[in-house]
């Protein structure tokens, strides 16, 4: 699953290395439009529905945070 997340992120913003251990938002790697695009791609690729209340920067600031958001959306 984490490889899928990295691929989606790299498709959205190919100029960045998303394997780095940094906060993607604080580092300027993702902006609000990128997060909307990311949510759409995750929902399509992973077959989940992410709640609007879960679309917060802290849920998309790292691979682990994104993974946890996807897992929560499966319930």
PDB file with one MODEL, atoms N, CA, C and O in Angstrom:
MODEL        1
ATOM      1  N   UNK A   1       0.826  -1.199   0.000  1.00  0.00           N
ATOM      2  CA  UNK A   1       0.000   0.000   0.000  1.00  0.00           C
ATOM      3  C   UNK A   1       0.867   1.259   0.000  1.00  0.00           C
ATOM      4  O   UNK A   1       0.546   2.230  -0.684  1.00  0.00           O
ATOM      5  N   UNK A   2       1.958   1.248   0.759  1.00  0.00           N
ATOM      6  CA  UNK A   2       2.799   2.447   0.827  1.00  0.00           C
ATOM      7  C   UNK A   2       3.447   2.742  -0.528  1.00  0.00           C
ATOM      8  O   UNK A   2       3.661   3.904  -0.874  1.00  0.00           O
ATOM      9  N   UNK A   3       3.758   1.694  -1.293  1.00  0.00           N
ATOM     10  CA  UNK A   3       4.310   1.896  -2.631  1.00  0.00           C
ATOM     11  C   UNK A   3       3.272   2.568  -3.528  1.00  0.00           C
ATOM     12  O   UNK A   3       3.613   3.416  -4.353  1.00  0.00           O
ATOM     13  N   UNK A   4       2.004   2.187  -3.363  1.00  0.00           N
ATOM     14  CA  UNK A   4       0.915   2.789  -4.132  1.00  0.00           C
ATOM     15  C   UNK A   4       0.792   4.266  -3.794  1.00  0.00           C
ATOM     16  O   UNK A   4       0.611   5.098  -4.683  1.00  0.00           O
ATOM     17  N   UNK A   5       0.890   4.591  -2.507  1.00  0.00           N
ATOM     18  CA  UNK A   5       0.807   5.991  -2.071  1.00  0.00           C
ATOM     19  C   UNK A   5       1.944   6.799  -2.685  1.00  0.00           C
ATOM     20  O   UNK A   5       1.719   7.900  -3.189  1.00  0.00           O
ATOM     21  N   UNK A   6       3.158   6.264  -2.649  1.00  0.00           N
ATOM     22  CA  UNK A   6       4.314   6.969  -3.215  1.00  0.00           C
ATOM     23  C   UNK A   6       4.129   7.175  -4.706  1.00  0.00           C
ATOM     24  O   UNK A   6       4.463   8.240  -5.225  1.00  0.00           O
ATOM     25  N   UNK A   7       3.602   6.173  -5.411  1.00  0.00           N
ATOM     26  CA  UNK A   7       3.369   6.301  -6.852  1.00  0.00           C
ATOM     27  C   UNK A   7       2.351   7.404  -7.145  1.00  0.00           C
ATOM     28  O   UNK A   7       2.552   8.219  -8.045  1.00  0.00           O
ATOM     29  N   UNK A   8       1.262   7.423  -6.382  1.00  0.00           N
ATOM     30  CA  UNK A   8       0.238   8.453  -6.584  1.00  0.00           C
ATOM     31  C   UNK A   8       0.835   9.838  -6.342  1.00  0.00           C
ATOM     32  O   UNK A   8       0.629  10.755  -7.137  1.00  0.00           O
ATOM     33  N   UNK A   9       1.568   9.988  -5.250  1.00  0.00           N
ATOM     34  CA  UNK A   9       2.197  11.271  -4.938  1.00  0.00           C
ATOM     35  C   UNK A   9       3.167  11.688  -6.040  1.00  0.00           C
ATOM     36  O   UNK A   9       3.201  12.853  -6.438  1.00  0.00           O
ATOM     37  N   UNK A  10       3.950  10.737  -6.527  1.00  0.00           N
ATOM     38  CA  UNK A  10       4.929  11.034  -7.578  1.00  0.00           C
ATOM     39  C   UNK A  10       4.253  11.401  -8.892  1.00  0.00           C
ATOM     40  O   UNK A  10       4.784  12.203  -9.660  1.00  0.00           O
ATOM     41  N   UNK A  11       3.086  10.821  -9.156  1.00  0.00           N
ATOM     42  CA  UNK A  11       2.333  11.190 -10.357  1.00  0.00           C
ATOM     43  C   UNK A  11       1.813  12.622 -10.247  1.00  0.00           C
ATOM     44  O   UNK A  11       1.768  13.348 -11.240  1.00  0.00           O
ATOM     45  N   UNK A  12       1.420  13.026  -9.036  1.00  0.00           N
ATOM     46  CA  UNK A  12       0.887  14.374  -8.816  1.00  0.00           C
ATOM     47  C   UNK A  12       1.995  15.416  -8.851  1.00  0.00           C
ATOM     48  O   UNK A  12       1.859  16.454  -9.498  1.00  0.00           O
ATOM     49  N   UNK A  13       3.092  15.139  -8.153  1.00  0.00           N
ATOM     50  CA  UNK A  13       4.215  16.085  -8.055  1.00  0.00           C
ATOM     51  C   UNK A  13       5.527  15.350  -8.322  1.00  0.00           C
ATOM     52  O   UNK A  13       6.264  15.046  -7.384  1.00  0.00           O
ATOM     53  N   UNK A  14       5.826  15.059  -9.595  1.00  0.00           N
ATOM     54  CA  UNK A  14       7.013  14.255  -9.925  1.00  0.00           C
ATOM     55  C   UNK A  14       8.348  14.917  -9.562  1.00  0.00           C
ATOM     56  O   UNK A  14       9.382  14.250  -9.529  1.00  0.00           O
ATOM     57  N   UNK A  15       8.327  16.205  -9.294  1.00  0.00           N
ATOM     58  CA  UNK A  15       9.580  16.898  -8.994  1.00  0.00           C
ATOM     59  C   UNK A  15      10.091  16.648  -7.569  1.00  0.00           C
ATOM     60  O   UNK A  15      11.198  17.064  -7.230  1.00  0.00           O
ATOM     61  N   UNK A  16       9.291  15.970  -6.731  1.00  0.00           N
ATOM     62  CA  UNK A  16       9.682  15.741  -5.341  1.00  0.00           C
ATOM     63  C   UNK A  16       9.926  14.269  -5.058  1.00  0.00           C
ATOM     64  O   UNK A  16       9.371  13.390  -5.717  1.00  0.00           O
ATOM     65  N   UNK A  17      10.770  14.021  -4.061  1.00  0.00           N
ATOM     66  CA  UNK A  17      11.061  12.656  -3.599  1.00  0.00           C
ATOM     67  C   UNK A  17      10.221  12.399  -2.348  1.00  0.00           C
ATOM     68  O   UNK A  17      10.542  12.882  -1.262  1.00  0.00           O
ATOM     69  N   UNK A  18       9.157  11.642  -2.511  1.00  0.00           N
ATOM     70  CA  UNK A  18       8.233  11.397  -1.408  1.00  0.00           C
ATOM     71  C   UNK A  18       8.677  10.264  -0.491  1.00  0.00           C
ATOM     72  O   UNK A  18       7.939   9.871   0.413  1.00  0.00           O
ATOM     73  N   UNK A  19       9.880   9.735  -0.720  1.00  0.00           N
ATOM     74  CA  UNK A  19      10.411   8.727   0.201  1.00  0.00           C
ATOM     75  C   UNK A  19      11.148   9.399   1.363  1.00  0.00           C
ATOM     76  O   UNK A  19      11.547   8.728   2.314  1.00  0.00           O
ATOM     77  N   UNK A  20      11.329  10.712   1.289  1.00  0.00           N
ATOM     78  CA  UNK A  20      11.985  11.460   2.358  1.00  0.00           C
ATOM     79  C   UNK A  20      11.113  11.473   3.609  1.00  0.00           C
ATOM     80  O   UNK A  20       9.886  11.416   3.528  1.00  0.00           O
ATOM     81  N   UNK A  21      11.755  11.549   4.745  1.00  0.00           N
ATOM     82  CA  UNK A  21      11.040  11.614   6.017  1.00  0.00           C
ATOM     83  C   UNK A  21      10.874  13.081   6.424  1.00  0.00           C
ATOM     84  O   UNK A  21      11.511  13.564   7.360  1.00  0.00           O
ATOM     85  N   UNK A  22       9.992  13.773   5.688  1.00  0.00           N
ATOM     86  CA  UNK A  22       9.708  15.183   5.962  1.00  0.00           C
ATOM     87  C   UNK A  22       8.200  15.379   5.969  1.00  0.00           C
ATOM     88  O   UNK A  22       7.450  14.532   5.482  1.00  0.00           O
ATOM     89  N   UNK A  23       7.765  16.497   6.522  1.00  0.00           N
ATOM     90  CA  UNK A  23       6.351  16.877   6.481  1.00  0.00           C
ATOM     91  C   UNK A  23       6.101  17.460   5.094  1.00  0.00           C
ATOM     92  O   UNK A  23       6.610  18.531   4.764  1.00  0.00           O
ATOM     93  N   UNK A  24       5.312  16.749   4.280  1.00  0.00           N
ATOM     94  CA  UNK A  24       5.092  17.157   2.894  1.00  0.00           C
ATOM     95  C   UNK A  24       4.456  18.539   2.785  1.00  0.00           C
ATOM     96  O   UNK A  24       4.729  19.273   1.835  1.00  0.00           O
ATOM     97  N   UNK A  25       3.625  18.894   3.735  1.00  0.00           N
ATOM     98  CA  UNK A  25       2.947  20.187   3.702  1.00  0.00           C
ATOM     99  C   UNK A  25       3.936  21.298   4.055  1.00  0.00           C
ATOM    100  O   UNK A  25       4.072  22.276   3.319  1.00  0.00           O
ATOM    101  N   UNK A  26       4.625  21.138   5.192  1.00  0.00           N
ATOM    102  CA  UNK A  26       5.580  22.162   5.642  1.00  0.00           C
ATOM    103  C   UNK A  26       6.729  22.346   4.660  1.00  0.00           C
ATOM    104  O   UNK A  26       7.247  23.452   4.505  1.00  0.00           O
ATOM    105  N   UNK A  27       7.128  21.259   3.995  1.00  0.00           N
ATOM    106  CA  UNK A  27       8.234  21.327   3.040  1.00  0.00           C
ATOM    107  C   UNK A  27       7.802  21.924   1.696  1.00  0.00           C
ATOM    108  O   UNK A  27       8.634  22.127   0.812  1.00  0.00           O
ATOM    109  N   UNK A  28       6.497  22.205   1.540  1.00  0.00           N
ATOM    110  CA  UNK A  28       6.001  22.792   0.311  1.00  0.00           C
ATOM    111  C   UNK A  28       5.866  21.795  -0.830  1.00  0.00           C
ATOM    112  O   UNK A  28       5.769  22.183  -1.994  1.00  0.00           O
ATOM    113  N   UNK A  29       5.861  20.518  -0.496  1.00  0.00           N
ATOM    114  CA  UNK A  29       5.746  19.476  -1.512  1.00  0.00           C
ATOM    115  C   UNK A  29       4.296  19.268  -1.960  1.00  0.00           C
ATOM    116  O   UNK A  29       4.041  18.847  -3.088  1.00  0.00           O
ATOM    117  N   UNK A  30       3.351  19.566  -1.064  1.00  0.00           N
ATOM    118  CA  UNK A  30       1.929  19.451  -1.377  1.00  0.00           C
ATOM    119  C   UNK A  30       1.206  20.714  -0.929  1.00  0.00           C
ATOM    120  O   UNK A  30       1.472  21.249   0.147  1.00  0.00           O
ATOM    121  N   UNK A  31       0.287  21.181  -1.773  1.00  0.00           N
ATOM    122  CA  UNK A  31      -0.566  22.297  -1.378  1.00  0.00           C
ATOM    123  C   UNK A  31      -2.014  21.794  -1.314  1.00  0.00           C
ATOM    124  O   UNK A  31      -2.268  20.604  -1.496  1.00  0.00           O
ATOM    125  N   UNK A  32      -2.939  22.686  -1.061  1.00  0.00           N
ATOM    126  CA  UNK A  32      -4.334  22.272  -0.875  1.00  0.00           C
ATOM    127  C   UNK A  32      -4.919  21.634  -2.140  1.00  0.00           C
ATOM    128  O   UNK A  32      -5.687  20.676  -2.048  1.00  0.00           O
ATOM    129  N   UNK A  33      -4.566  22.150  -3.306  1.00  0.00           N
ATOM    130  CA  UNK A  33      -5.058  21.546  -4.547  1.00  0.00           C
ATOM    131  C   UNK A  33      -4.493  20.141  -4.723  1.00  0.00           C
ATOM    132  O   UNK A  33      -5.196  19.230  -5.162  1.00  0.00           O
ATOM    133  N   UNK A  34      -3.218  19.974  -4.378  1.00  0.00           N
ATOM    134  CA  UNK A  34      -2.598  18.646  -4.468  1.00  0.00           C
ATOM    135  C   UNK A  34      -3.304  17.649  -3.556  1.00  0.00           C
ATOM    136  O   UNK A  34      -3.474  16.485  -3.919  1.00  0.00           O
ATOM    137  N   UNK A  35      -3.712  18.100  -2.380  1.00  0.00           N
ATOM    138  CA  UNK A  35      -4.402  17.199  -1.445  1.00  0.00           C
ATOM    139  C   UNK A  35      -5.739  16.765  -2.020  1.00  0.00           C
ATOM    140  O   UNK A  35      -6.106  15.596  -1.903  1.00  0.00           O
ATOM    141  N   UNK A  36      -6.472  17.675  -2.634  1.00  0.00           N
ATOM    142  CA  UNK A  36      -7.748  17.318  -3.268  1.00  0.00           C
ATOM    143  C   UNK A  36      -7.494  16.298  -4.382  1.00  0.00           C
ATOM    144  O   UNK A  36      -8.221  15.311  -4.494  1.00  0.00           O
ATOM    145  N   UNK A  37      -6.487  16.529  -5.189  1.00  0.00           N
ATOM    146  CA  UNK A  37      -6.121  15.606  -6.261  1.00  0.00           C
ATOM    147  C   UNK A  37      -5.711  14.255  -5.685  1.00  0.00           C
ATOM    148  O   UNK A  37      -6.078  13.208  -6.218  1.00  0.00           O
ATOM    149  N   UNK A  38      -4.952  14.284  -4.598  1.00  0.00           N
ATOM    150  CA  UNK A  38      -4.501  13.069  -3.926  1.00  0.00           C
ATOM    151  C   UNK A  38      -5.677  12.263  -3.388  1.00  0.00           C
ATOM    152  O   UNK A  38      -5.729  11.045  -3.558  1.00  0.00           O
ATOM    153  N   UNK A  39      -6.615  12.940  -2.741  1.00  0.00           N
ATOM    154  CA  UNK A  39      -7.804  12.258  -2.200  1.00  0.00           C
ATOM    155  C   UNK A  39      -8.560  11.559  -3.319  1.00  0.00           C
ATOM    156  O   UNK A  39      -8.954  10.401  -3.175  1.00  0.00           O
ATOM    157  N   UNK A  40      -8.764  12.249  -4.430  1.00  0.00           N
ATOM    158  CA  UNK A  40      -9.476  11.667  -5.568  1.00  0.00           C
ATOM    159  C   UNK A  40      -8.744  10.431  -6.098  1.00  0.00           C
ATOM    160  O   UNK A  40      -9.369   9.404  -6.363  1.00  0.00           O
ATOM    161  N   UNK A  41      -7.431  10.528  -6.249  1.00  0.00           N
ATOM    162  CA  UNK A  41      -6.643   9.404  -6.761  1.00  0.00           C
ATOM    163  C   UNK A  41      -6.657   8.224  -5.796  1.00  0.00           C
ATOM    164  O   UNK A  41      -6.759   7.076  -6.228  1.00  0.00           O
ATOM    165  N   UNK A  42      -6.557   8.493  -4.492  1.00  0.00           N
ATOM    166  CA  UNK A  42      -6.589   7.423  -3.486  1.00  0.00           C
ATOM    167  C   UNK A  42      -7.940   6.731  -3.504  1.00  0.00           C
ATOM    168  O   UNK A  42      -8.015   5.502  -3.475  1.00  0.00           O
ATOM    169  N   UNK A  43      -9.000   7.514  -3.553  1.00  0.00           N
ATOM    170  CA  UNK A  43     -10.342   6.916  -3.558  1.00  0.00           C
ATOM    171  C   UNK A  43     -10.515   5.999  -4.772  1.00  0.00           C
ATOM    172  O   UNK A  43     -11.074   4.908  -4.657  1.00  0.00           O
ATOM    173  N   UNK A  44     -10.037   6.441  -5.920  1.00  0.00           N
ATOM    174  CA  UNK A  44     -10.161   5.636  -7.135  1.00  0.00           C
ATOM    175  C   UNK A  44      -9.261   4.402  -7.080  1.00  0.00           C
ATOM    176  O   UNK A  44      -9.705   3.293  -7.381  1.00  0.00           O
ATOM    177  N   UNK A  45      -8.010   4.593  -6.700  1.00  0.00           N
ATOM    178  CA  UNK A  45      -7.021   3.507  -6.706  1.00  0.00           C
ATOM    179  C   UNK A  45      -7.266   2.476  -5.609  1.00  0.00           C
ATOM    180  O   UNK A  45      -7.087   1.277  -5.825  1.00  0.00           O
ATOM    181  N   UNK A  46      -7.675   2.945  -4.434  1.00  0.00           N
ATOM    182  CA  UNK A  46      -7.795   2.063  -3.271  1.00  0.00           C
ATOM    183  C   UNK A  46      -9.230   1.640  -2.968  1.00  0.00           C
ATOM    184  O   UNK A  46      -9.456   0.811  -2.088  1.00  0.00           O
ATOM    185  N   UNK A  47     -10.193   2.197  -3.683  1.00  0.00           N
ATOM    186  CA  UNK A  47     -11.582   1.819  -3.476  1.00  0.00           C
ATOM    187  C   UNK A  47     -12.127   2.200  -2.110  1.00  0.00           C
ATOM    188  O   UNK A  47     -12.893   1.448  -1.507  1.00  0.00           O
ATOM    189  N   UNK A  48     -11.733   3.370  -1.625  1.00  0.00           N
ATOM    190  CA  UNK A  48     -12.212   3.863  -0.335  1.00  0.00           C
ATOM    191  C   UNK A  48     -12.888   5.214  -0.545  1.00  0.00           C
ATOM    192  O   UNK A  48     -12.740   5.844  -1.592  1.00  0.00           O
ATOM    193  N   UNK A  49     -13.625   5.642   0.463  1.00  0.00           N
ATOM    194  CA  UNK A  49     -14.242   6.970   0.454  1.00  0.00           C
ATOM    195  C   UNK A  49     -13.724   7.722   1.681  1.00  0.00           C
ATOM    196  O   UNK A  49     -14.047   7.374   2.817  1.00  0.00           O
ATOM    197  N   UNK A  50     -12.931   8.738   1.441  1.00  0.00           N
ATOM    198  CA  UNK A  50     -12.373   9.537   2.533  1.00  0.00           C
ATOM    199  C   UNK A  50     -13.384  10.623   2.888  1.00  0.00           C
ATOM    200  O   UNK A  50     -13.808  11.397   2.030  1.00  0.00           O
ATOM    201  N   UNK A  51     -13.759  10.668   4.148  1.00  0.00           N
ATOM    202  CA  UNK A  51     -14.724  11.658   4.616  1.00  0.00           C
ATOM    203  C   UNK A  51     -14.153  13.063   4.504  1.00  0.00           C
ATOM    204  O   UNK A  51     -12.953  13.274   4.680  1.00  0.00           O
ATOM    205  N   UNK A  52     -15.023  14.020   4.209  1.00  0.00           N
ATOM    206  CA  UNK A  52     -14.595  15.410   4.147  1.00  0.00           C
ATOM    207  C   UNK A  52     -13.949  15.883   5.440  1.00  0.00           C
ATOM    208  O   UNK A  52     -13.023  16.693   5.423  1.00  0.00           O
ATOM    209  N   UNK A  53     -14.444  15.372   6.558  1.00  0.00           N
ATOM    210  CA  UNK A  53     -13.888  15.768   7.855  1.00  0.00           C
ATOM    211  C   UNK A  53     -12.473  15.230   8.076  1.00  0.00           C
ATOM    212  O   UNK A  53     -11.772  15.676   8.984  1.00  0.00           O
ATOM    213  N   UNK A  54     -12.054  14.264   7.238  1.00  0.00           N
ATOM    214  CA  UNK A  54     -10.698  13.708   7.344  1.00  0.00           C
ATOM    215  C   UNK A  54      -9.716  14.378   6.381  1.00  0.00           C
ATOM    216  O   UNK A  54      -8.527  14.061   6.383  1.00  0.00           O
ATOM    217  N   UNK A  55     -10.212  15.299   5.564  1.00  0.00           N
ATOM    218  CA  UNK A  55      -9.331  15.977   4.617  1.00  0.00           C
ATOM    219  C   UNK A  55      -8.706  17.178   5.327  1.00  0.00           C
ATOM    220  O   UNK A  55      -9.121  18.325   5.158  1.00  0.00           O
ATOM    221  N   UNK A  56      -7.710  16.865   6.111  1.00  0.00           N
ATOM    222  CA  UNK A  56      -6.967  17.841   6.909  1.00  0.00           C
ATOM    223  C   UNK A  56      -5.486  17.704   6.584  1.00  0.00           C
ATOM    224  O   UNK A  56      -5.026  16.598   6.302  1.00  0.00           O
ATOM    225  N   UNK A  57      -4.727  18.795   6.614  1.00  0.00           N
ATOM    226  CA  UNK A  57      -3.298  18.709   6.295  1.00  0.00           C
ATOM    227  C   UNK A  57      -2.549  17.644   7.100  1.00  0.00           C
ATOM    228  O   UNK A  57      -1.686  16.953   6.558  1.00  0.00           O
ATOM    229  N   UNK A  58      -2.867  17.509   8.368  1.00  0.00           N
ATOM    230  CA  UNK A  58      -2.145  16.538   9.193  1.00  0.00           C
ATOM    231  C   UNK A  58      -2.383  15.093   8.758  1.00  0.00           C
ATOM    232  O   UNK A  58      -1.601  14.211   9.110  1.00  0.00           O
ATOM    233  N   UNK A  59      -3.446  14.839   8.001  1.00  0.00           N
ATOM    234  CA  UNK A  59      -3.715  13.483   7.515  1.00  0.00           C
ATOM    235  C   UNK A  59      -3.012  13.183   6.193  1.00  0.00           C
ATOM    236  O   UNK A  59      -3.096  12.067   5.680  1.00  0.00           O
ATOM    237  N   UNK A  60      -2.314  14.186   5.639  1.00  0.00           N
ATOM    238  CA  UNK A  60      -1.645  14.018   4.350  1.00  0.00           C
ATOM    239  C   UNK A  60      -0.215  14.548   4.371  1.00  0.00           C
ATOM    240  O   UNK A  60       0.347  14.862   3.322  1.00  0.00           O
ATOM    241  N   UNK A  61       0.371  14.647   5.557  1.00  0.00           N
ATOM    242  CA  UNK A  61       1.701  15.243   5.688  1.00  0.00           C
ATOM    243  C   UNK A  61       2.838  14.233   5.570  1.00  0.00           C
ATOM    244  O   UNK A  61       4.004  14.621   5.498  1.00  0.00           O
ATOM    245  N   UNK A  62       2.508  12.933   5.549  1.00  0.00           N
ATOM    246  CA  UNK A  62       3.543  11.899   5.437  1.00  0.00           C
ATOM    247  C   UNK A  62       2.917  10.624   4.878  1.00  0.00           C
ATOM    248  O   UNK A  62       1.695  10.488   4.820  1.00  0.00           O
ATOM    249  N   UNK A  63       3.764   9.712   4.476  1.00  0.00           N
ATOM    250  CA  UNK A  63       3.283   8.420   3.981  1.00  0.00           C
ATOM    251  C   UNK A  63       2.480   7.718   5.070  1.00  0.00           C
ATOM    252  O   UNK A  63       1.399   7.192   4.805  1.00  0.00           O
ATOM    253  N   UNK A  64       3.002   7.709   6.291  1.00  0.00           N
ATOM    254  CA  UNK A  64       2.302   7.028   7.392  1.00  0.00           C
ATOM    255  C   UNK A  64       0.946   7.674   7.689  1.00  0.00           C
ATOM    256  O   UNK A  64      -0.034   6.972   7.937  1.00  0.00           O
ATOM    257  N   UNK A  65       0.890   8.998   7.665  1.00  0.00           N
ATOM    258  CA  UNK A  65      -0.382   9.692   7.921  1.00  0.00           C
ATOM    259  C   UNK A  65      -1.396   9.366   6.828  1.00  0.00           C
ATOM    260  O   UNK A  65      -2.572   9.146   7.117  1.00  0.00           O
ATOM    261  N   UNK A  66      -0.947   9.334   5.577  1.00  0.00           N
ATOM    262  CA  UNK A  66      -1.845   9.001   4.468  1.00  0.00           C
ATOM    263  C   UNK A  66      -2.319   7.553   4.608  1.00  0.00           C
ATOM    264  O   UNK A  66      -3.500   7.262   4.424  1.00  0.00           O
ATOM    265  N   UNK A  67      -1.407   6.664   4.931  1.00  0.00           N
ATOM    266  CA  UNK A  67      -1.754   5.248   5.112  1.00  0.00           C
ATOM    267  C   UNK A  67      -2.824   5.083   6.205  1.00  0.00           C
ATOM    268  O   UNK A  67      -3.796   4.349   6.027  1.00  0.00           O
ATOM    269  N   UNK A  68      -2.632   5.770   7.327  1.00  0.00           N
ATOM    270  CA  UNK A  68      -3.603   5.686   8.430  1.00  0.00           C
ATOM    271  C   UNK A  68      -4.966   6.242   8.005  1.00  0.00           C
ATOM    272  O   UNK A  68      -6.000   5.706   8.401  1.00  0.00           O
ATOM    273  N   UNK A  69      -4.976   7.293   7.216  1.00  0.00           N
ATOM    274  CA  UNK A  69      -6.220   7.872   6.730  1.00  0.00           C
ATOM    275  C   UNK A  69      -6.934   6.885   5.809  1.00  0.00           C
ATOM    276  O   UNK A  69      -8.155   6.746   5.881  1.00  0.00           O
ATOM    277  N   UNK A  70      -6.195   6.211   4.957  1.00  0.00           N
ATOM    278  CA  UNK A  70      -6.797   5.204   4.081  1.00  0.00           C
ATOM    279  C   UNK A  70      -7.365   4.056   4.900  1.00  0.00           C
ATOM    280  O   UNK A  70      -8.489   3.619   4.656  1.00  0.00           O
ATOM    281  N   UNK A  71      -6.598   3.562   5.871  1.00  0.00           N
ATOM    282  CA  UNK A  71      -7.056   2.459   6.708  1.00  0.00           C
ATOM    283  C   UNK A  71      -8.327   2.847   7.463  1.00  0.00           C
ATOM    284  O   UNK A  71      -9.253   2.043   7.570  1.00  0.00           O
ATOM    285  N   UNK A  72      -8.375   4.065   7.983  1.00  0.00           N
ATOM    286  CA  UNK A  72      -9.561   4.549   8.700  1.00  0.00           C
ATOM    287  C   UNK A  72     -10.774   4.602   7.770  1.00  0.00           C
ATOM    288  O   UNK A  72     -11.902   4.350   8.195  1.00  0.00           O
ATOM    289  N   UNK A  73     -10.536   4.930   6.510  1.00  0.00           N
ATOM    290  CA  UNK A  73     -11.619   5.054   5.533  1.00  0.00           C
ATOM    291  C   UNK A  73     -12.166   3.706   5.098  1.00  0.00           C
ATOM    292  O   UNK A  73     -13.256   3.642   4.529  1.00  0.00           O
ATOM    293  N   UNK A  74     -11.443   2.639   5.350  1.00  0.00           N
ATOM    294  CA  UNK A  74     -11.906   1.299   4.994  1.00  0.00           C
ATOM    295  C   UNK A  74     -12.964   0.788   5.941  1.00  0.00           C
ATOM    296  O   UNK A  74     -13.725  -0.114   5.587  1.00  0.00           O
ATOM    297  N   UNK A  75     -13.031   1.347   7.146  1.00  0.00           N
ATOM    298  CA  UNK A  75     -13.957   0.855   8.167  1.00  0.00           C
ATOM    299  C   UNK A  75     -15.371   1.225   7.834  1.00  0.00           C
ATOM    300  O   UNK A  75     -16.289   0.893   8.584  1.00  0.00           O
TER     301      UNK A  75
ENDMDL
END
